[in-house]
Amino acid sequence: MAVKVYYDDDADLSHLKGKTISIIGYGSQGHAQAQNLRDSGCTVVVGQRPGGPNYDLAISHGFKPVSAAEAAAQGDLVNILLPDELQGDVYRNDIRPNL
């Protein structure tokens, strides 16, 4: 089975034009997706709790992290990229009230 490789021309980013994409969680998935979206010209908001290494990492990558609640309120599209065991509580307490 051949592997399909996708290139810039394979994606239509016009669907994201004018949208704000919230990335909640700046861990192994979040940091990669946030940077890729930003590098593709998208507006990205990072939701990450302060005080941890990923908060500082987001700052070092040029983002201004906000709370999960604020990121959810700002985003037209919300990506929840937290560890599985945290997703339910963060969704109920911070994301759902701000959609």
Biopython code that builds the backbone (N, CA, C, O; Angstrom):
import numpy as np
from Bio.PDB.StructureBuilder import StructureBuilder

atoms = [
    (1, "MET", "N", (0.838, -1.174, 0.000)),
    (1, "MET", "CA", (0.000, 0.000, 0.000)),
    (1, "MET", "C", (0.884, 1.240, 0.000)),
    (1, "MET", "O", (1.736, 1.399, 0.875)),
    (2, "ALA", "N", (0.688, 2.098, -0.959)),
    (2, "ALA", "CA", (1.485, 3.313, -1.088)),
    (2, "ALA", "C", (1.026, 4.365, -0.076)),
    (2, "ALA", "O", (-0.160, 4.481, 0.232)),
    (3, "VAL", "N", (1.979, 5.109, 0.419)),
    (3, "VAL", "CA", (1.687, 6.185, 1.353)),
    (3, "VAL", "C", (1.349, 7.439, 0.556)),
    (3, "VAL", "O", (2.062, 7.794, -0.382)),
    (4, "LYS", "N", (0.262, 8.108, 0.930)),
    (4, "LYS", "CA", (-0.132, 9.354, 0.274)),
    (4, "LYS", "C", (0.517, 10.506, 1.024)),
    (4, "LYS", "O", (0.335, 10.636, 2.234)),
    (5, "VAL", "N", (1.263, 11.335, 0.329)),
    (5, "VAL", "CA", (1.896, 12.509, 0.906)),
    (5, "VAL", "C", (1.093, 13.726, 0.476)),
    (5, "VAL", "O", (0.790, 13.892, -0.706)),
    (6, "TYR", "N", (0.752, 14.574, 1.433)),
    (6, "TYR", "CA", (-0.017, 15.778, 1.139)),
    (6, "TYR", "C", (0.899, 16.994, 1.151)),
    (6, "TYR", "O", (1.827, 17.084, 1.956)),
    (7, "TYR", "N", (0.624, 17.923, 0.249)),
    (7, "TYR", "CA", (1.406, 19.145, 0.107)),
    (7, "TYR", "C", (0.492, 20.351, 0.265)),
    (7, "TYR", "O", (-0.727, 20.206, 0.348)),
    (8, "ASP", "N", (1.084, 21.541, 0.307)),
    (8, "ASP", "CA", (0.308, 22.767, 0.475)),
    (8, "ASP", "C", (-0.824, 22.873, -0.540)),
    (8, "ASP", "O", (-1.926, 23.299, -0.195)),
    (9, "ASP", "N", (-0.567, 22.494, -1.771)),
    (9, "ASP", "CA", (-1.588, 22.611, -2.815)),
    (9, "ASP", "C", (-2.764, 21.658, -2.601)),
    (9, "ASP", "O", (-3.804, 21.810, -3.242)),
    (10, "ASP", "N", (-2.614, 20.685, -1.716)),
    (10, "ASP", "CA", (-3.691, 19.732, -1.445)),
    (10, "ASP", "C", (-4.707, 20.263, -0.435)),
    (10, "ASP", "O", (-5.759, 19.654, -0.236)),
    (11, "ALA", "N", (-4.403, 21.381, 0.195)),
    (11, "ALA", "CA", (-5.277, 21.928, 1.236)),
    (11, "ALA", "C", (-5.865, 23.258, 0.784)),
    (11, "ALA", "O", (-5.178, 24.081, 0.178)),
    (12, "ASP", "N", (-7.133, 23.455, 1.084)),
    (12, "ASP", "CA", (-7.809, 24.713, 0.779)),
    (12, "ASP", "C", (-8.044, 25.453, 2.090)),
    (12, "ASP", "O", (-9.013, 25.183, 2.800)),
    (13, "LEU", "N", (-7.152, 26.384, 2.405)),
    (13, "LEU", "CA", (-7.237, 27.106, 3.669)),
    (13, "LEU", "C", (-8.264, 28.229, 3.640)),
    (13, "LEU", "O", (-8.452, 28.916, 4.643)),
    (14, "SER", "N", (-8.930, 28.425, 2.510)),
    (14, "SER", "CA", (-9.927, 29.493, 2.433)),
    (14, "SER", "C", (-11.059, 29.261, 3.433)),
    (14, "SER", "O", (-11.710, 30.214, 3.862)),
    (15, "HIS", "N", (-11.295, 28.017, 3.804)),
    (15, "HIS", "CA", (-12.344, 27.712, 4.781)),
    (15, "HIS", "C", (-11.995, 28.260, 6.167)),
    (15, "HIS", "O", (-12.880, 28.457, 6.999)),
    (16, "LEU", "N", (-10.724, 28.503, 6.409)),
    (16, "LEU", "CA", (-10.282, 29.005, 7.709)),
    (16, "LEU", "C", (-10.033, 30.506, 7.700)),
    (16, "LEU", "O", (-9.764, 31.097, 8.747)),
    (17, "LYS", "N", (-10.119, 31.121, 6.541)),
    (17, "LYS", "CA", (-9.849, 32.557, 6.425)),
    (17, "LYS", "C", (-10.845, 33.340, 7.280)),
    (17, "LYS", "O", (-12.055, 33.125, 7.206)),
    (18, "GLY", "N", (-10.317, 34.241, 8.081)),
    (18, "GLY", "CA", (-11.152, 35.065, 8.939)),
    (18, "GLY", "C", (-11.635, 34.371, 10.199)),
    (18, "GLY", "O", (-12.379, 34.962, 10.981)),
    (19, "LYS", "N", (-11.231, 33.142, 10.408)),
    (19, "LYS", "CA", (-11.628, 32.384, 11.598)),
    (19, "LYS", "C", (-10.496, 32.403, 12.623)),
    (19, "LYS", "O", (-9.319, 32.469, 12.268)),
    (20, "THR", "N", (-10.868, 32.344, 13.880)),
    (20, "THR", "CA", (-9.897, 32.191, 14.955)),
    (20, "THR", "C", (-9.960, 30.747, 15.432)),
    (20, "THR", "O", (-11.030, 30.227, 15.745)),
    (21, "ILE", "N", (-8.802, 30.115, 15.482)),
    (21, "ILE", "CA", (-8.714, 28.715, 15.884)),
    (21, "ILE", "C", (-8.095, 28.653, 17.274)),
    (21, "ILE", "O", (-6.974, 29.113, 17.490)),
    (22, "SER", "N", (-8.830, 28.083, 18.199)),
    (22, "SER", "CA", (-8.339, 27.929, 19.566)),
    (22, "SER", "C", (-7.729, 26.546, 19.736)),
    (22, "SER", "O", (-8.328, 25.529, 19.386)),
    (23, "ILE", "N", (-6.536, 26.542, 20.276)),
    (23, "ILE", "CA", (-5.841, 25.305, 20.622)),
    (23, "ILE", "C", (-5.783, 25.262, 22.141)),
    (23, "ILE", "O", (-5.083, 26.060, 22.764)),
    (24, "ILE", "N", (-6.515, 24.336, 22.734)),
    (24, "ILE", "CA", (-6.541, 24.235, 24.191)),
    (24, "ILE", "C", (-5.648, 23.067, 24.596)),
    (24, "ILE", "O", (-5.957, 21.898, 24.362)),
    (25, "GLY", "N", (-4.542, 23.432, 25.205)),
    (25, "GLY", "CA", (-3.504, 22.469, 25.562)),
    (25, "GLY", "C", (-2.312, 22.652, 24.641)),
    (25, "GLY", "O", (-2.443, 22.527, 23.423)),
    (26, "TYR", "N", (-1.162, 22.945, 25.206)),
    (26, "TYR", "CA", (0.039, 23.203, 24.404)),
    (26, "TYR", "C", (1.085, 22.121, 24.639)),
    (26, "TYR", "O", (2.281, 22.400, 24.720)),
    (27, "GLY", "N", (0.614, 20.882, 24.746)),
    (27, "GLY", "CA", (1.514, 19.741, 24.918)),
    (27, "GLY", "C", (2.005, 19.224, 23.585)),
    (27, "GLY", "O", (2.180, 19.995, 22.641)),
    (28, "SER", "N", (2.228, 17.931, 23.503)),
    (28, "SER", "CA", (2.849, 17.337, 22.313)),
    (28, "SER", "C", (2.038, 17.566, 21.046)),
    (28, "SER", "O", (2.622, 17.798, 19.988)),
    (29, "GLN", "N", (0.721, 17.510, 21.116)),
    (29, "GLN", "CA", (-0.111, 17.767, 19.936)),
    (29, "GLN", "C", (-0.367, 19.261, 19.754)),
    (29, "GLN", "O", (-0.255, 19.788, 18.647)),
    (30, "GLY", "N", (-0.708, 19.934, 20.841)),
    (30, "GLY", "CA", (-1.103, 21.337, 20.758)),
    (30, "GLY", "C", (-0.035, 22.250, 20.201)),
    (30, "GLY", "O", (-0.323, 23.112, 19.370)),
    (31, "HIS", "N", (1.204, 22.070, 20.653)),
    (31, "HIS", "CA", (2.234, 22.996, 20.182)),
    (31, "HIS", "C", (2.488, 22.811, 18.689)),
    (31, "HIS", "O", (2.712, 23.790, 17.976)),
    (32, "ALA", "N", (2.456, 21.579, 18.211)),
    (32, "ALA", "CA", (2.701, 21.337, 16.788)),
    (32, "ALA", "C", (1.566, 21.894, 15.936)),
    (32, "ALA", "O", (1.813, 22.534, 14.914)),
    (33, "GLN", "N", (0.334, 21.655, 16.350)),
    (33, "GLN", "CA", (-0.797, 22.127, 15.556)),
    (33, "GLN", "C", (-0.906, 23.643, 15.581)),
    (33, "GLN", "O", (-1.203, 24.260, 14.558)),
    (34, "ALA", "N", (-0.669, 24.249, 16.736)),
    (34, "ALA", "CA", (-0.740, 25.710, 16.831)),
    (34, "ALA", "C", (0.288, 26.370, 15.910)),
    (34, "ALA", "O", (-0.031, 27.319, 15.193)),
    (35, "GLN", "N", (1.510, 25.867, 15.936)),
    (35, "GLN", "CA", (2.551, 26.459, 15.094)),
    (35, "GLN", "C", (2.284, 26.225, 13.610)),
    (35, "GLN", "O", (2.496, 27.122, 12.793)),
    (36, "ASN", "N", (1.818, 25.026, 13.257)),
    (36, "ASN", "CA", (1.516, 24.750, 11.849)),
    (36, "ASN", "C", (0.397, 25.644, 11.340)),
    (36, "ASN", "O", (0.482, 26.174, 10.232)),
    (37, "LEU", "N", (-0.650, 25.815, 12.136)),
    (37, "LEU", "CA", (-1.756, 26.682, 11.724)),
    (37, "LEU", "C", (-1.292, 28.128, 11.590)),
    (37, "LEU", "O", (-1.619, 28.802, 10.613)),
    (38, "ARG", "N", (-0.529, 28.603, 12.574)),
    (38, "ARG", "CA", (-0.019, 29.978, 12.504)),
    (38, "ARG", "C", (0.873, 30.153, 11.281)),
    (38, "ARG", "O", (0.764, 31.157, 10.576)),
    (39, "ASP", "N", (1.752, 29.190, 11.023)),
    (39, "ASP", "CA", (2.653, 29.278, 9.875)),
    (39, "ASP", "C", (1.901, 29.204, 8.554)),
    (39, "ASP", "O", (2.418, 29.625, 7.519)),
    (40, "SER", "N", (0.681, 28.670, 8.585)),
    (40, "SER", "CA", (-0.159, 28.609, 7.385)),
    (40, "SER", "C", (-1.024, 29.852, 7.235)),
    (40, "SER", "O", (-1.862, 29.920, 6.335)),
    (41, "GLY", "N", (-0.826, 30.840, 8.115)),
    (41, "GLY", "CA", (-1.541, 32.104, 7.998)),
    (41, "GLY", "C", (-2.825, 32.196, 8.793)),
    (41, "GLY", "O", (-3.579, 33.157, 8.635)),
    (42, "CYS", "N", (-3.091, 31.221, 9.641)),
    (42, "CYS", "CA", (-4.320, 31.229, 10.437)),
    (42, "CYS", "C", (-4.111, 32.012, 11.733)),
    (42, "CYS", "O", (-2.994, 32.125, 12.239)),
    (43, "THR", "N", (-5.212, 32.549, 12.254)),
    (43, "THR", "CA", (-5.197, 33.213, 13.552)),
    (43, "THR", "C", (-5.396, 32.151, 14.623)),
    (43, "THR", "O", (-6.386, 31.420, 14.606)),
    (44, "VAL", "N", (-4.453, 32.070, 15.552)),
    (44, "VAL", "CA", (-4.456, 31.008, 16.560)),
    (44, "VAL", "C", (-4.431, 31.624, 17.953)),
    (44, "VAL", "O", (-3.664, 32.549, 18.223)),
    (45, "VAL", "N", (-5.283, 31.097, 18.834)),
    (45, "VAL", "CA", (-5.272, 31.447, 20.249)),
    (45, "VAL", "C", (-4.932, 30.177, 21.016)),
    (45, "VAL", "O", (-5.515, 29.121, 20.769)),
    (46, "VAL", "N", (-3.993, 30.280, 21.943)),
    (46, "VAL", "CA", (-3.577, 29.127, 22.742)),
    (46, "VAL", "C", (-4.164, 29.242, 24.141)),
    (46, "VAL", "O", (-3.982, 30.248, 24.827)),
    (47, "GLY", "N", (-4.870, 28.199, 24.551)),
    (47, "GLY", "CA", (-5.359, 28.095, 25.917)),
    (47, "GLY", "C", (-4.469, 27.142, 26.693)),
    (47, "GLY", "O", (-4.396, 25.952, 26.386)),
    (48, "GLN", "N", (-3.795, 27.676, 27.700)),
    (48, "GLN", "CA", (-2.877, 26.854, 28.499)),
    (48, "GLN", "C", (-2.816, 27.437, 29.898)),
    (48, "GLN", "O", (-2.658, 28.647, 30.065)),
    (49, "ARG", "N", (-2.942, 26.586, 30.901)),
    (49, "ARG", "CA", (-2.903, 27.086, 32.276)),
    (49, "ARG", "C", (-1.513, 27.628, 32.599)),
    (49, "ARG", "O", (-0.503, 27.058, 32.186)),
    (50, "PRO", "N", (-1.473, 28.730, 33.336)),
    (50, "PRO", "CA", (-0.176, 29.328, 33.679)),
    (50, "PRO", "C", (0.577, 28.501, 34.712)),
    (50, "PRO", "O", (0.005, 27.696, 35.447)),
    (51, "GLY", "N", (1.858, 28.732, 34.734)),
    (51, "GLY", "CA", (2.684, 28.131, 35.767)),
    (51, "GLY", "C", (3.410, 26.867, 35.374)),
    (51, "GLY", "O", (4.274, 26.397, 36.113)),
    (52, "GLY", "N", (3.082, 26.315, 34.242)),
    (52, "GLY", "CA", (3.733, 25.079, 33.834)),
    (52, "GLY", "C", (4.707, 25.296, 32.699)),
    (52, "GLY", "O", (4.760, 26.381, 32.118)),
    (53, "PRO", "N", (5.479, 24.271, 32.378)),
    (53, "PRO", "CA", (6.472, 24.411, 31.312)),
    (53, "PRO", "C", (5.840, 24.656, 29.941)),
    (53, "PRO", "O", (6.445, 25.318, 29.098)),
    (54, "ASN", "N", (4.639, 24.135, 29.705)),
    (54, "ASN", "CA", (4.019, 24.354, 28.397)),
    (54, "ASN", "C", (3.527, 25.787, 28.232)),
    (54, "ASN", "O", (3.468, 26.296, 27.113)),
    (55, "TYR", "N", (3.178, 26.434, 29.326)),
    (55, "TYR", "CA", (2.816, 27.858, 29.289)),
    (55, "TYR", "C", (4.032, 28.665, 28.834)),
    (55, "TYR", "O", (3.936, 29.499, 27.934)),
    (56, "ASP", "N", (5.159, 28.408, 29.462)),
    (56, "ASP", "CA", (6.394, 29.108, 29.092)),
    (56, "ASP", "C", (6.826, 28.759, 27.673)),
    (56, "ASP", "O", (7.351, 29.613, 26.958)),
    (57, "LEU", "N", (6.610, 27.516, 27.259)),
    (57, "LEU", "CA", (6.949, 27.106, 25.902)),
    (57, "LEU", "C", (6.110, 27.876, 24.890)),
    (57, "LEU", "O", (6.629, 28.331, 23.870)),
    (58, "ALA", "N", (4.820, 28.023, 25.165)),
    (58, "ALA", "CA", (3.943, 28.781, 24.263)),
    (58, "ALA", "C", (4.432, 30.218, 24.121)),
    (58, "ALA", "O", (4.443, 30.769, 23.020)),
    (59, "ILE", "N", (4.829, 30.815, 25.220)),
    (59, "ILE", "CA", (5.360, 32.183, 25.172)),
    (59, "ILE", "C", (6.638, 32.222, 24.345)),
    (59, "ILE", "O", (6.824, 33.123, 23.527)),
    (60, "SER", "N", (7.515, 31.252, 24.554)),
    (60, "SER", "CA", (8.779, 31.242, 23.801)),
    (60, "SER", "C", (8.544, 31.041, 22.309)),
    (60, "SER", "O", (9.390, 31.403, 21.492)),
    (61, "HIS", "N", (7.391, 30.461, 21.947)),
    (61, "HIS", "CA", (7.047, 30.271, 20.532)),
    (61, "HIS", "C", (6.261, 31.450, 19.970)),
    (61, "HIS", "O", (5.785, 31.395, 18.836)),
    (62, "GLY", "N", (6.121, 32.517, 20.759)),
    (62, "GLY", "CA", (5.479, 33.728, 20.259)),
    (62, "GLY", "C", (3.985, 33.829, 20.490)),
    (62, "GLY", "O", (3.340, 34.730, 19.953)),
    (63, "PHE", "N", (3.419, 32.923, 21.278)),
    (63, "PHE", "CA", (1.996, 32.997, 21.601)),
    (63, "PHE", "C", (1.809, 33.719, 22.930)),
    (63, "PHE", "O", (2.740, 33.826, 23.728)),
    (64, "LYS", "N", (0.598, 34.211, 23.156)),
    (64, "LYS", "CA", (0.221, 34.807, 24.434)),
    (64, "LYS", "C", (-0.878, 33.929, 25.025)),
    (64, "LYS", "O", (-2.059, 34.186, 24.796)),
    (65, "PRO", "N", (-0.510, 32.900, 25.779)),
    (65, "PRO", "CA", (-1.505, 31.949, 26.271)),
    (65, "PRO", "C", (-2.549, 32.615, 27.163)),
    (65, "PRO", "O", (-2.254, 33.539, 27.921)),
    (66, "VAL", "N", (-3.772, 32.116, 27.047)),
    (66, "VAL", "CA", (-4.891, 32.568, 27.863)),
    (66, "VAL", "C", (-5.513, 31.337, 28.517)),
    (66, "VAL", "O", (-5.097, 30.210, 28.248)),
    (67, "SER", "N", (-6.496, 31.550, 29.361)),
    (67, "SER", "CA", (-7.176, 30.415, 29.994)),
    (67, "SER", "C", (-7.962, 29.628, 28.954)),
    (67, "SER", "O", (-8.245, 30.129, 27.866)),
    (68, "ALA", "N", (-8.308, 28.401, 29.295)),
    (68, "ALA", "CA", (-9.126, 27.580, 28.395)),
    (68, "ALA", "C", (-10.466, 28.254, 28.139)),
    (68, "ALA", "O", (-10.977, 28.213, 27.020)),
    (69, "ALA", "N", (-11.037, 28.874, 29.165)),
    (69, "ALA", "CA", (-12.320, 29.563, 29.011)),
    (69, "ALA", "C", (-12.207, 30.710, 28.015)),
    (69, "ALA", "O", (-13.061, 30.863, 27.142)),
    (70, "GLU", "N", (-11.167, 31.506, 28.143)),
    (70, "GLU", "CA", (-10.977, 32.636, 27.232)),
    (70, "GLU", "C", (-10.694, 32.158, 25.810)),
    (70, "GLU", "O", (-11.196, 32.739, 24.848)),
    (71, "ALA", "N", (-9.899, 31.113, 25.676)),
    (71, "ALA", "CA", (-9.612, 30.570, 24.342)),
    (71, "ALA", "C", (-10.888, 30.059, 23.685)),
    (71, "ALA", "O", (-11.102, 30.274, 22.492)),
    (72, "ALA", "N", (-11.739, 29.383, 24.457)),
    (72, "ALA", "CA", (-13.004, 28.881, 23.907)),
    (72, "ALA", "C", (-13.895, 30.033, 23.468)),
    (72, "ALA", "O", (-14.547, 29.954, 22.428)),
    (73, "ALA", "N", (-13.925, 31.095, 24.252)),
    (73, "ALA", "CA", (-14.763, 32.247, 23.916)),
    (73, "ALA", "C", (-14.277, 32.945, 22.649)),
    (73, "ALA", "O", (-15.090, 33.461, 21.881)),
    (74, "GLN", "N", (-12.983, 32.968, 22.422)),
    (74, "GLN", "CA", (-12.418, 33.659, 21.260)),
    (74, "GLN", "C", (-12.466, 32.831, 19.987)),
    (74, "GLN", "O", (-12.440, 33.390, 18.891)),
    (75, "GLY", "N", (-12.534, 31.525, 20.104)),
    (75, "GLY", "CA", (-12.372, 30.660, 18.938)),
    (75, "GLY", "C", (-13.645, 30.417, 18.152)),
    (75, "GLY", "O", (-14.719, 30.206, 18.715)),
    (76, "ASP", "N", (-13.499, 30.453, 16.834)),
    (76, "ASP", "CA", (-14.567, 29.982, 15.952)),
    (76, "ASP", "C", (-14.500, 28.460, 15.855)),
    (76, "ASP", "O", (-15.519, 27.786, 15.705)),
    (77, "LEU", "N", (-13.293, 27.939, 15.942)),
    (77, "LEU", "CA", (-13.030, 26.496, 15.966)),
    (77, "LEU", "C", (-12.223, 26.220, 17.226)),
    (77, "LEU", "O", (-11.246, 26.914, 17.503)),
    (78, "VAL", "N", (-12.623, 25.219, 17.982)),
    (78, "VAL", "CA", (-11.947, 24.913, 19.240)),
    (78, "VAL", "C", (-11.396, 23.492, 19.175)),
    (78, "VAL", "O", (-12.141, 22.532, 18.977)),
    (79, "ASN", "N", (-10.096, 23.373, 19.344)),
    (79, "ASN", "CA", (-9.419, 22.073, 19.358)),
    (79, "ASN", "C", (-9.023, 21.759, 20.792)),
    (79, "ASN", "O", (-8.274, 22.512, 21.414)),
    (80, "ILE", "N", (-9.523, 20.654, 21.311)),
    (80, "ILE", "CA", (-9.204, 20.245, 22.676)),
    (80, "ILE", "C", (-8.082, 19.217, 22.593)),
    (80, "ILE", "O", (-8.305, 18.065, 22.223)),
    (81, "LEU", "N", (-6.882, 19.649, 22.939)),
    (81, "LEU", "CA", (-5.695, 18.809, 22.802)),
    (81, "LEU", "C", (-5.043, 18.586, 24.167)),
    (81, "LEU", "O", (-3.832, 18.728, 24.340)),
    (82, "LEU", "N", (-5.885, 18.238, 25.112)),
    (82, "LEU", "CA", (-5.466, 17.965, 26.484)),
    (82, "LEU", "C", (-5.353, 16.461, 26.703)),
    (82, "LEU", "O", (-5.880, 15.681, 25.910)),
    (83, "PRO", "N", (-4.670, 16.044, 27.773)),
    (83, "PRO", "CA", (-4.690, 14.628, 28.120)),
    (83, "PRO", "C", (-6.134, 14.158, 28.344)),
    (83, "PRO", "O", (-6.969, 14.909, 28.848)),
    (84, "ASP", "N", (-6.406, 12.930, 27.970)),
    (84, "ASP", "CA", (-7.769, 12.390, 28.053)),
    (84, "ASP", "C", (-8.407, 12.597, 29.422)),
    (84, "ASP", "O", (-9.583, 12.948, 29.514)),
    (85, "GLU", "N", (-7.645, 12.384, 30.471)),
    (85, "GLU", "CA", (-8.220, 12.448, 31.811)),
    (85, "GLU", "C", (-8.622, 13.862, 32.231)),
    (85, "GLU", "O", (-9.342, 14.022, 33.216)),
    (86, "LEU", "N", (-8.176, 14.881, 31.513)),
    (86, "LEU", "CA", (-8.533, 16.268, 31.832)),
    (86, "LEU", "C", (-9.651, 16.820, 30.955)),
    (86, "LEU", "O", (-10.306, 17.793, 31.325)),
    (87, "GLN", "N", (-9.869, 16.211, 29.809)),
    (87, "GLN", "CA", (-10.780, 16.783, 28.824)),
    (87, "GLN", "C", (-12.193, 17.005, 29.347)),
    (87, "GLN", "O", (-12.766, 18.071, 29.120)),
    (88, "GLY", "N", (-12.763, 16.039, 30.033)),
    (88, "GLY", "CA", (-14.144, 16.158, 30.501)),
    (88, "GLY", "C", (-14.350, 17.331, 31.431)),
    (88, "GLY", "O", (-15.270, 18.124, 31.234)),
    (89, "ASP", "N", (-13.506, 17.454, 32.443)),
    (89, "ASP", "CA", (-13.643, 18.551, 33.404)),
    (89, "ASP", "C", (-13.416, 19.906, 32.749)),
    (89, "ASP", "O", (-14.169, 20.849, 32.993)),
    (90, "VAL", "N", (-12.391, 20.007, 31.924)),
    (90, "VAL", "CA", (-12.104, 21.288, 31.268)),
    (90, "VAL", "C", (-13.245, 21.660, 30.325)),
    (90, "VAL", "O", (-13.627, 22.827, 30.237)),
    (91, "TYR", "N", (-13.784, 20.673, 29.624)),
    (91, "TYR", "CA", (-14.912, 20.962, 28.736)),
    (91, "TYR", "C", (-16.113, 21.470, 29.542)),
    (91, "TYR", "O", (-16.681, 22.511, 29.215)),
    (92, "ARG", "N", (-16.496, 20.746, 30.583)),
    (92, "ARG", "CA", (-17.670, 21.129, 31.374)),
    (92, "ARG", "C", (-17.494, 22.479, 32.061)),
    (92, "ARG", "O", (-18.416, 23.295, 32.073)),
    (93, "ASN", "N", (-16.314, 22.718, 32.632)),
    (93, "ASN", "CA", (-16.112, 23.909, 33.455)),
    (93, "ASN", "C", (-15.688, 25.146, 32.678)),
    (93, "ASN", "O", (-16.047, 26.262, 33.055)),
    (94, "ASP", "N", (-14.931, 24.969, 31.602)),
    (94, "ASP", "CA", (-14.320, 26.117, 30.937)),
    (94, "ASP", "C", (-14.766, 26.324, 29.495)),
    (94, "ASP", "O", (-14.946, 27.460, 29.056)),
    (95, "ILE", "N", (-14.944, 25.243, 28.765)),
    (95, "ILE", "CA", (-15.210, 25.373, 27.328)),
    (95, "ILE", "C", (-16.700, 25.529, 27.049)),
    (95, "ILE", "O", (-17.110, 26.507, 26.424)),
    (96, "ARG", "N", (-17.512, 24.584, 27.499)),
    (96, "ARG", "CA", (-18.948, 24.601, 27.183)),
    (96, "ARG", "C", (-19.613, 25.931, 27.545)),
    (96, "ARG", "O", (-20.396, 26.436, 26.740)),
    (97, "PRO", "N", (-19.343, 26.526, 28.718)),
    (97, "PRO", "CA", (-20.003, 27.798, 29.041)),
    (97, "PRO", "C", (-19.588, 28.956, 28.123)),
    (97, "PRO", "O", (-20.226, 30.009, 28.126)),
    (98, "ASN", "N", (-18.539, 28.766, 27.353)),
    (98, "ASN", "CA", (-18.006, 29.858, 26.528)),
    (98, "ASN", "C", (-18.150, 29.623, 25.037)),
    (98, "ASN", "O", (-17.570, 30.358, 24.238)),
    (99, "LEU", "N", (-18.911, 28.616, 24.649)),
    (99, "LEU", "CA", (-19.121, 28.368, 23.223)),
    (99, "LEU", "C", (-20.230, 29.262, 22.694)),
    (99, "LEU", "O", (-20.558, 29.202, 21.509)),
]
sb = StructureBuilder()
sb.init_structure("model")
sb.init_model(0)
sb.init_chain("A")
sb.init_seg("    ")
for serial, (resi, resn, name, xyz) in enumerate(atoms, 1):
    if name == "N":
        sb.init_residue(resn, " ", resi, " ")
    sb.init_atom(name, np.array(xyz, "f"), 0.0, 1.0, " ", f" {name:<3s}", serial, name[0])
structure = sb.get_structure()
